[in-house]
Amino acid sequence: MRVFQRLPSNRVELWEDNRYWRVLPIGSEQSLVVVEDTGSPDNPRVRVTVKGGAPTKSELAALGQTLYSMLGMGVDLSPFYTVADQDPRLKMISEALRGLKPPHFRTLFEALVNSVVYQQISLAAGVSIANRVAERFGPALEVQGHLYHGWPAPETVAAASVEEVRATGLTTRRAEVLRQLAGLAARGDLSFASLCPLSSEEAIRVLDALPGLGRWSAELILLRGLGRLDVFPSDDAGARRGLLRLLGREEALGKGEEQKLAARFGNQRGYLYFLNLGWRLLQEGIIEPTRLAN
């Protein structure tokens, strides 16, 4: 999940003591959920601790399914590795990150918030705005003297004024867009359920037609929201630069060339996006390489 944290300054997707911390709804209550990796790249397992509240067995089972999906634990990446292992550099990178799963946001609205917040600004600025969105509109939970924040419900953002949303650091236009998208999500007009039956290209067209969302946002929402690994965000300049880094190339890619390179990986081409994020974290010393058994 550190590829979702992006920077240690993220105050929603927390990483402390080698564990993932996140405020999540369990039943009608908000709880602090702590996830610890206890498995291996070939046998992923996690231990989950719930701090606060007294969830029922059925609520805990639902939480387990939510985390299983969010963490991408059920994704079989062997087809991707089969292709990557044919390229010496990609093989080295994928082995260093072996076990990295493609996570995705818990709700479509979380993906929408992130797509709006990070448009055309630096990563650090985007994290700062996202923090303020969560702190101003999301649930807050105090546990053992520490305050934790979760992503807001769409109803809360939809009910806020443009001025309140703009106070998080968004432009007036993006504040209006976020309120409009929140309204669609709150009414159920836009949800995982409405997009899941569609092909990726059909879903991209639906999202592209919404206010404030272009193809770039639509592709990232599918990849990071619905877990559609058949989508590689070609309109993302960062993704293009990342693909060059992964391939060890210095020359710029021509128009459409990144899609041809990504097409080698078929319906798992979107994993290149996560591999690039993981490779950056590895190079910056934020994470350590996987140690594979001989």
ZIQUI-V86109 format. One record per pair of residues at least 12 apart in sequence whose ideal C-beta (glycine too) atoms are under 7 Angstrom apart, sorted by sequence separation. I is the first residue (numbers start at 0). GAP is how many residues later the second one is. If there is no record, write none. Layout:
# ZIQUI-V86109
I:GAP + I:GAP
This chain:
# ZIQUI-V86109
0:12 + 116:12 + 137:12 + 218:12 + 1:13 + 20:13 + 34:13 + 80:13 + 116:13 + 137:13 + 161:13 + 164:13 + 219:13 + 239:13 + 134:14 + 137:14 + 161:14 + 164:14 + 203:14 + 206:14 + 218:14 + 246:14 + 18:15 + 19:15 + 32:15 + 33:15 + 133:15 + 136:15 + 203:15 + 242:15 + 18:16 + 113:16 + 116:16 + 133:16 + 218:16 + 219:16 + 18:17 + 32:17 + 33:17 + 133:17 + 161:17 + 215:17 + 133:18 + 203:18 + 239:18 + 242:18 + 0:19 + 30:19 + 31:19 + 47:19 + 132:19 + 136:19 + 159:19 + 202:19 + 215:19 + 30:20 + 31:20 + 112:20 + 136:20 + 214:20 + 215:20 + 30:21 + 156:21 + 157:21 + 30:22 + 156:22 + 199:22 + 136:23 + 25:24 + 28:24 + 157:24 + 233:24 + 45:25 + 156:25 + 157:25 + 233:25 + 74:26 + 245:26 + 25:27 + 74:27 + 231:27 + 26:28 + 72:28 + 153:28 + 157:28 + 199:28 + 25:29 + 43:29 + 71:29 + 180:29 + 242:29 + 245:29 + 32:30 + 70:30 + 71:30 + 195:30 + 199:30 + 231:30 + 245:30 + 71:31 + 153:31 + 154:31 + 179:31 + 194:31 + 199:31 + 244:31 + 26:32 + 34:32 + 70:32 + 71:32 + 135:32 + 153:32 + 25:33 + 69:33 + 242:33 + 245:33 + 69:34 + 176:34 + 191:34 + 238:34 + 241:34 + 244:34 + 132:35 + 176:35 + 69:36 + 131:36 + 25:37 + 131:37 + 229:37 + 231:37 + 238:37 + 112:38 + 173:38 + 228:38 + 231:38 + 128:39 + 228:39 + 229:39 + 230:39 + 65:40 + 128:40 + 229:40 + 231:40 + 232:40 + 109:41 + 127:41 + 128:41 + 228:41 + 231:41 + 227:42 + 228:42 + 108:45 + 222:47 + 222:50 + 43:55 + 118:55 + 40:57 + 40:58 + 115:58 + 115:61 + 115:62 + 112:65 + 111:69 + 0:70 + 108:73 + 111:73 + 108:76 + 107:77 + 107:82 + 107:83 + 107:84 + 51:89 + 51:91 + 50:92 + 115:96 + 114:98 + 118:98 + 3:99 + 2:100 + 0:102 + 114:102 + 114:105 + 114:106 + 29:109 + 31:109 + 111:109 + 110:110 + 29:111 + 31:111 + 110:113 + 110:114 + 6:116 + 22:116 + 31:116 + 5:117 + 6:117 + 9:117 + 107:117 + 8:118 + 11:118 + 22:118 + 104:119 + 6:120 + 10:120 + 29:120 + 103:120 + 104:120 + 5:121 + 103:121 + 11:122 + 103:122 + 10:123 + 103:123 + 22:125 + 101:125 + 22:126 + 23:126 + 20:127 + 22:127 + 101:127 + 11:137 + 10:138 + 11:138 + 11:139 + 92:153 + 71:155 + 89:156 + 88:158 + 88:159 + 101:169 + 101:172 + 99:174 + 96:178 + 99:178 + 82:181 + 93:181 + 96:181 + 82:182 + 92:182 + 96:182 + 79:185 + 96:185 + 92:186 + 95:186 + 78:187 + 79:188 + 78:189 + 76:191 + 79:191 + 98:191 + 97:192 + 95:193 + 96:193 + 76:194 + 95:194 + 97:194 + 94:195 + 94:197 + 40:249 + 40:251 + 2:271 + 2:274 + 2:275 + 2:278 + 1:279 + 1:284 + 1:285
